[in-house]
Amino acid sequence: MYVCICNDVKEKQIKVALASGVDTLEGLKDALDVATCCGCCEPMVQDYVDEHQAMMADVSLLSKIAYAV
């Protein structure tokens, strides 16, 4: 699915970038040029970033719990 039509950026590209450590909106803008033209996709891109950061926080919490047990 296209997320940024202006710069031909797809959802998969964003997810790959997030998984490889690009974990901010500014980082995605730099890496993929997403949300750098008209800006209409910026809220959706931010949602991907927020979901990724929440998932990473959950993983971190689970790791801490596992060591505590």
N, C-alpha and C positions, 0 to 999 in steps of 0.2 A: 504494500500500500504506500502510495506517495504521501509524505508528510509536508515536504516543501517543494511545491511545484516550480517555483521560480528557479531553484537551484538543483532540481532533479534529485532530491534526497528522499530515500525510502526509509520506512520504519526499520527494516533489517539493518541498514547502515548505522542508524542511531543506536540500536541495541548492541551491535558489534562494538561500536566506539565506547559505549558505556561499560561493556564487559571488559574492554581492554584498558580501562582506567580513566577515560575522559568522562568525568562525573559532574560537570557543571554546564550550565547553559553557555557561558562564555567559551568554555573548552570545546563544546560542540560547534559553536559558531566558527571558532578558529580551525577546527579539524575538518568540518564538512561544509562550511559556508551556509549552514542551515539558519534560517531566521535572520538573514542579513540583507534581504531585498525589501519586500513589502511588509514583512513582520507578521503577517496573518497566522503563520504557523507557530509563532513563539509560544503561545499558551500551551499548545499540544506538546511541543518539545519540552517545555518546563515540566509538564505532567510526567513525561518519560523520565526526566531527571529525578523528580520527586519520588516516583515509584522505585527507581533504582536505589536511591539513597535510603528509602524506608526498608527495602529488602536487605540492603547491606547492614543496616542497624539491627534488624531482626537476626541476621546471621551472627553478628557480633555478640548480641545478647545471648543467643543460644550457646555460643562457644564459652561464654563466661559461666553460664549455668552448668554446662557439662563439666567444667573444671572444678566447680564448687561441690559437685556430688561425689 
